Amino acid sequence: MSQEGEEEENDHLLFGGVDVVELAERYGTPLYITDENKIRDNFRSYKKAFETVDNDIYFAVKANGNLAILRILAQEGAGADVFSGGELQLVKLAGIPLDKVLFNGNSKSEEELRAAVESQVKVSVDSREELQTLSAVAVKMDEEAEIAMRVNPDVSPKVNPKIATGLRTSQFGIPYNEIIAAYEEAAKLPNIVIKGIHCHIGSQILDISVFKEATEKMMQLVEGLYERGIELEFVDLGGGLGISYQKEKEVAPTPKDLADMILPTFEAKMESLGSNLKLILEPGRSIVGPASILLSRVNTVKQAYKNFVAIDAGFNLFLRPVMYDAYHEVVVANKLNEQASVLSTVAGQVCESGDIIAKDRMLPPVKRGDFVAILDAGAYGFSMSSQYNVRPRCAEVLVHDGAVDLIRTKESVEDVIRTQVVPERLR
Ligand SMILES: *Cc1c(COP(=O)(O)O)cnc(C)c1O
């Protein structure tokens, strides 16, 4: 079971032209491995798909916050969607232009609002209360705050409820029927400059018809605003395009498919308004998801209730299976050509029965020391990692046409416990 575009040499998995078993020997395991070309290709396919309209692609930093990866995207011309003051700092370090950054979030601190205004990035306003706070912050700083309203469009993508963000019941955004009033309020508030409108309806969306519905609803709001003399510069339709985790069952929609779903409505409305709006999209998963694997080593194989293959990575490094019941393909990276003949369940090494990475899969016979690669691990992988069980986080490498760069060193136990303090009286 090899991935697209990959050839098998001996029986080791090649990723980005590099034998991953050699990477394991050189850098240790667990190890996140990212293919630079895949990231560039994925980004470019968005630019190509939307080239008929003025567009910007804002990478959703929470999907993968590695600086080297953000540098690659900056080189490609990406903007960024950030969700915290920390992510804002990260994109500055990566050299993403601040006029292509949108600061999102349903619970921004005043400090974060100040940082956004100070950095002159656009703020996606998530409530009318926040709108007033932002205005007050901007007045105090004697600066202007550029805004878009985060619309809750009340659409329902068929995805895991934990990642459906545009439901009427979700905590994100301003209710659809209050949006016009919120803009009218914003237009009167001091130091607030209205720039655009924003929504993000969910993640891992495979049935993309919901994007058409969202676009129609958003463009209807735009029209309503124009009728009231409120003009915009951009419409941001968020991210959410799904990828194919389960190759045999799921076909991933492409950015071109997304463009075909969005653009007719978007362009028709622009024409009827006689206005030229910029279209912004905020993909995260579809840019970085397929571009990384998590390589692990097998610690134990145990025939118990099931045939358990226990690896040296768990939900401390890779939360998605536990958090979202996510399916990820796994391959035995040093036995690619061996017959998949044993029903196996790949377990992590965290002290919880829920720490199962892959359930009931046919794998070649595995023994201690073999390598298991978890595929499509680049989105919400490392970025959701923790130090649970006092396990230091692992290293990351970037592969590029057969060459390798270290892009994150592994943590030490010292790193994990450094911030703890034992009071004098307990010593
Ligand atoms: C998470 C998020 C995204 C990215 O979603 P993907 O499914 O990874 O494309 C985009 N915009 C906002 C506001 C988000 O919260």
The ligand as an SDF file (V2000), in Angstrom:
LIG
                    3D

 15 15  0  0  0  0  0  0  0  0999 V2000
   -9.8410   25.7090   11.7160 C   0  0  0  0  0  0  0  0  0  0  0  0
  -10.2110   26.8620   10.8860 C   0  0  0  0  0  0  0  0  0  0  0  0
   -9.9060   26.8730    9.5190 C   0  0  0  0  0  0  0  0  0  0  0  0
   -9.2630   25.7230    8.7970 C   0  0  0  0  0  0  0  0  0  0  0  0
  -10.0970   24.6310    8.6340 O   0  0  0  0  0  0  0  0  0  0  0  0
   -9.6030   23.3580    7.7760 P   0  0  0  0  0  0  0  0  0  0  0  0
  -10.7070   22.4040    7.9270 O   0  0  0  0  0  0  0  0  0  0  0  0
   -8.3440   22.8820    8.3840 O   0  0  0  0  0  0  0  0  0  0  0  0
   -9.4180   23.8110    6.3790 O   0  0  0  0  0  0  0  0  0  0  0  0
  -10.2240   28.0180    8.8180 C   0  0  0  0  0  0  0  0  0  0  0  0
  -10.8220   29.0800    9.4020 N   0  0  0  0  0  0  0  0  0  0  0  0
  -11.1410   29.0800   10.7100 C   0  0  0  0  0  0  0  0  0  0  0  0
  -11.7790   30.2740   11.3050 C   0  0  0  0  0  0  0  0  0  0  0  0
  -10.8500   27.9800   11.4930 C   0  0  0  0  0  0  0  0  0  0  0  0
  -11.1810   27.9870   12.7870 O   0  0  0  0  0  0  0  0  0  0  0  0
  1  2  1  0
  2  3  1  0
  2 14  2  0
  3  4  1  0
  3 10  2  0
  4  5  1  0
  5  6  1  0
  6  7  2  0
  6  8  1  0
  6  9  1  0
 10 11  1  0
 11 12  2  0
 12 13  1  0
 12 14  1  0
 14 15  1  0
M  END
$$$$
